[in-house]
Amino acid sequence: MEKLIIPSFLTIPYFIFDSKGKILENNEIFRDLFCKGKEEGSVFLLLRKIADSNYCKKDIINMKKSLSKFGRWDGVINPDNDIDSSLVVEIIKANQKKSTYLAILHPLFTSYQQNNRDSLILDSLRERKFIMFFQSIVSNSTQKPIKYEALLRLKDGSNFISPFYFLDKVKKSEAYNSLIKFTIEEVFFYISIYHIEITINLSLEDIQKNEKFIISILSKKPLVAYYLTIEVLEDEFSRGGTSDLEGIKKTLKKIKALGVKLAVDDFGSKHSNYGRFLEFEPDIIKLDGSLIENIVDNKYMLDIVSSLSDFAKKHNIFTIAEFVEDEEIFNMLKKIGIDASQGYYFAKPEPAEIAFKNISSLGTIKKRAV
C-alpha cells in the first residue's frame, strides 16, 4: 500500500480503507477522536457512531457510487454526542490497483490551530518548500508541446504533495494570498527564463485581490504577458463565487489588453449559460476530464465533446482536452478536431529542470499557441 503523505500543518484525522470498508491504516489523532484509543475495524463501525443508521447506510452507498464514477467522494456526516464538532469527509482513491481509499476528516480548527497553520505556511514559503511542477500541453497535429500548465507542489523531504491535500485548508488562512503571490511570481520567472507559454490557475477572487500586483508586473514585462495564460474554472463564471462578475470582467479586460490569454478550465462540466460565458471573451477552453476519460466507450460523451468542439470553432476559441491517458483517447480527439491535449499519455507533471530539459534558455516555442 502506498504510504500516505500529509503536510505538517495539516495534522488532521485520516484513515485508509479497502473496497469492503475495512480500515487498513489511520493516524493517532483519528484514534483519539473516534476510537477512544481503540482500533476501529471498518468504515461501517465508524459510521455507527452517528445516530441515524439509515443516513449512514445511504452515505456508504453514495460513497461507493461516487468512488466508482469519479474516484472521489465529498459529503457531510453529523456525528453523535461523542464527537463535539461536525465532520467533513473527503475520500479519494489512494491506490487505484489495490482499490484502497483515503478518507481525510476535517474537524473544526480552533483559533490557535489556525494561527499556527498561518505561521507554518509562511515558514514553508521562506524555506522554499513550495515549488512549481509543469505539465506539457501538446498540439494534436504535431504531438509537440506548445505550452505548459504550472502546478503547485509542497516539498516534504523527497516527496511532493499535491494541492488537493492542502489548498482548500490553506484558503482559510491569512497566509493564503502570500502563497498566491509566490505562485504568480514563480510563473513569471520561468516565462522570463525559458520564453515559453505557461498557464497559471487562479480563482476570480485571486485575480481581483491581486489585480494591481499582476498588472504592475505585466506592464513592466510585456514579454511575460505575451506568453501567459490565466486559467479559471468554468463554474466560477456561472456562480461568480465571492467576486463581482462585472468587476472581474473589467479586470480581465485590462489584463487581456496587455496580451494575456484567458482559459476556462473544466469546460462542459456544468453546462453553463454559454452566452454569459462568452461575455468574458475566453481564448481557450479546457474540456472537462470527466467527458474525455470516457469518450471512447460512451457515445453520449463523444457527442458532447464534438458539439463543444464545434461551438469553440464557431467562436474562434482554442480547445484543449484534459485527462488524455492513452492513444485511443488521443486519436478520437484528433479525429473530432480538438486542438491540443494534456495528460499522462504525453507527460506527467514534473519539476522545471525535467519538464523543460529539452528547451534552451532562449526558448523553442516562439509562436503563440492561439
Residue pairs with C-beta under 8 A, 6 or more apart in sequence:
1 16
1 24
1 25
1 94
1 95
1 98
1 100
2 94
2 95
4 14
4 16
4 25
4 94
4 102
5 156
5 159
5 161
5 165
6 12
6 14
6 27
6 161
6 165
7 124
7 154
7 156
7 161
7 165
7 166
8 120
8 156
9 116
9 117
9 120
9 121
9 124
9 166
10 117
10 165
10 166
10 169
11 29
12 29
12 104
12 105
12 106
12 107
13 26
13 27
13 29
13 30
13 33
13 34
13 104
13 105
13 107
14 26
14 27
14 30
14 102
14 103
14 104
14 105
15 23
15 24
15 25
15 26
15 27
15 30
15 46
15 102
15 103
15 105
16 23
16 24
16 25
16 26
16 94
16 100
16 101
16 102
16 103
17 23
17 24
17 42
17 43
17 100
17 101
17 103
18 24
18 98
18 99
18 100
18 101
19 99
19 100
19 101
20 42
21 42
21 43
21 44
21 60
22 41
22 42
22 43
23 39
23 40
23 41
23 42
23 43
23 46
24 100
26 35
26 40
30 105
31 37
31 38
31 39
33 83
33 105
33 107
34 40
34 46
34 49
34 83
34 105
40 46
43 60
43 103
44 56
44 60
47 56
47 59
47 60
47 77
48 56
49 79
49 80
49 82
49 83
50 56
50 77
50 78
50 79
50 80
51 78
51 80
55 78
59 75
59 77
62 73
62 75
63 73
63 75
63 91
66 72
66 73
67 73
67 91
67 93
67 101
70 290
71 92
71 93
72 90
72 91
72 92
72 93
73 89
73 90
73 91
74 88
74 89
74 90
74 91
75 88
75 89
76 86
76 87
76 88
76 89
77 86
77 87
77 88
77 89
78 86
78 87
79 85
79 86
79 87
85 107
85 108
86 108
87 105
87 106
87 107
88 105
88 106
89 103
89 104
89 105
89 106
90 103
90 104
90 106
91 101
91 102
91 103
91 104
92 101
92 102
92 164
93 99
93 100
93 101
93 102
94 100
94 101
94 102
104 165
106 169
109 117
109 172
114 172
114 173
117 169
117 170
117 173
117 175
118 173
118 174
118 175
119 175
121 170
121 173
121 175
121 176
121 178
121 179
122 175
122 178
124 130
124 154
125 175
125 178
125 179
125 182
128 155
129 154
129 155
129 156
130 152
130 153
130 154
130 155
130 179
130 182
130 183
131 152
131 153
131 155
131 160
131 186
131 351
132 150
132 151
132 152
132 153
132 183
132 186
132 187
132 190
132 351
132 352
133 150
133 151
133 152
133 153
133 160
133 349
133 350
133 351
133 355
134 148
134 149
134 150
134 151
134 190
134 198
134 349
134 350
134 351
134 352
134 355
134 356
135 148
135 149
135 151
135 342
135 347
135 348
135 349
135 350
135 355
136 145
136 147
136 148
136 342
136 346
136 347
136 355
137 145
137 146
137 147
137 148
137 149
137 199
137 320
137 340
137 341
137 342
137 369
138 144
138 145
138 146
138 340
138 341
138 342
138 346
138 347
139 145
139 146
139 339
139 340
139 369
140 330
140 333
140 334
140 338
140 339
140 340
140 341
141 334
143 346
145 347
145 365
146 197
146 340
146 365
146 369
147 196
147 197
147 198
147 199
147 229
147 365
147 369
148 196
148 197
148 198
148 199
148 355
148 356
149 198
149 199
149 201
149 231
149 342
149 349
150 183
150 186
150 187
150 190
150 198
150 199
150 200
150 201
151 162
151 163
151 201
151 349
152 163
152 167
152 179
152 183
153 160
153 161
153 162
153 163
153 349
154 160
154 161
154 163
154 166
155 161
170 176
170 179
177 206
177 209
177 210
180 202
180 206
180 209
180 210
181 210
181 213
183 200
184 200
184 202
184 210
184 213
184 214
184 217
185 217
187 198
187 200
187 228
188 217
188 221
188 224
188 228
190 196
190 198
190 352
190 356
191 197
191 198
191 223
191 224
191 227
191 228
192 221
192 223
192 224
193 361
194 356
194 359
194 361
194 363
195 223
195 227
195 362
195 363
195 365
195 366
196 227
196 356
196 359
196 363
196 364
196 365
197 227
197 228
197 229
197 365
197 368
197 369
198 227
198 228
198 229
199 229
199 230
199 231
199 263
200 228
200 229
200 230
200 231
201 231
201 232
201 265
202 210
202 230
202 231
202 232
203 232
203 233
203 236
203 241
204 232
204 236
204 237
204 240
204 241
204 243
204 245
204 248
205 241
205 242
205 243
207 214
207 230
207 232
207 243
207 248
207 251
207 252
207 255
208 243
208 244
208 247
208 248
208 251
211 251
211 254
211 255
214 255
215 254
215 255
215 258
217 224
218 224
218 225
218 228
218 255
218 258
218 259
218 260
219 258
222 258
222 259
225 255
225 258
225 259
225 260
226 259
226 368
228 259
228 260
228 261
229 260
229 261
229 262
229 263
229 283
229 284
230 252
230 255
230 260
230 261
230 262
230 263
231 263
231 264
231 265
231 284
231 286
232 262
232 263
232 264
232 265
233 264
233 265
233 266
234 264
234 265
234 266
234 267
234 268
234 269
234 270
234 272
234 277
234 285
234 288
235 266
235 269
235 270
235 272
236 243
237 245
237 264
237 272
237 276
237 277
237 280
238 270
238 272
238 273
238 276
238 277
240 248
249 279
249 280
252 262
252 280
252 281
253 281
256 262
256 281
261 283
261 284
261 370
262 280
262 281
262 282
262 283
262 284
263 282
263 283
263 284
263 285
263 286
263 320
264 277
264 280
264 282
264 284
264 285
264 286
265 286
265 322
266 286
266 288
266 289
267 285
267 286
267 287
267 288
267 308
268 287
268 288
268 291
268 304
268 305
268 308
269 288
269 290
269 291
274 311
278 315
282 317
283 317
283 318
283 370
284 317
284 318
284 319
284 320
284 369
284 370
285 308
285 312
285 317
285 318
285 319
285 320
286 320
286 321
286 322
286 342
287 305
287 308
287 319
287 320
287 321
287 322
287 338
288 322
289 322
289 323
290 323
291 301
291 304
291 305
291 308
292 301
292 305
292 321
292 322
292 323
292 324
292 329
292 333
292 343
293 323
293 325
293 329
294 301
295 301
295 302
295 305
295 329
295 332
295 333
296 302
296 328
296 329
296 332
302 332
302 336
305 321
305 333
305 336
305 338
306 336
308 319
309 319
309 336
309 337
309 338
311 317
312 318
312 319
313 337
318 339
318 340
318 369
318 370
319 337
319 338
319 339
319 340
320 338
320 339
320 340
320 341
320 342
321 329
321 333
321 338
321 340
321 341
321 342
321 343
322 342
322 343
323 329
323 342
323 343
324 330
324 333
324 341
324 342
324 343
324 344
324 345
324 346
325 343
325 344
325 345
326 345
327 345
329 343
329 345
330 341
330 345
333 341
340 369
347 355
349 355
358 364
359 365
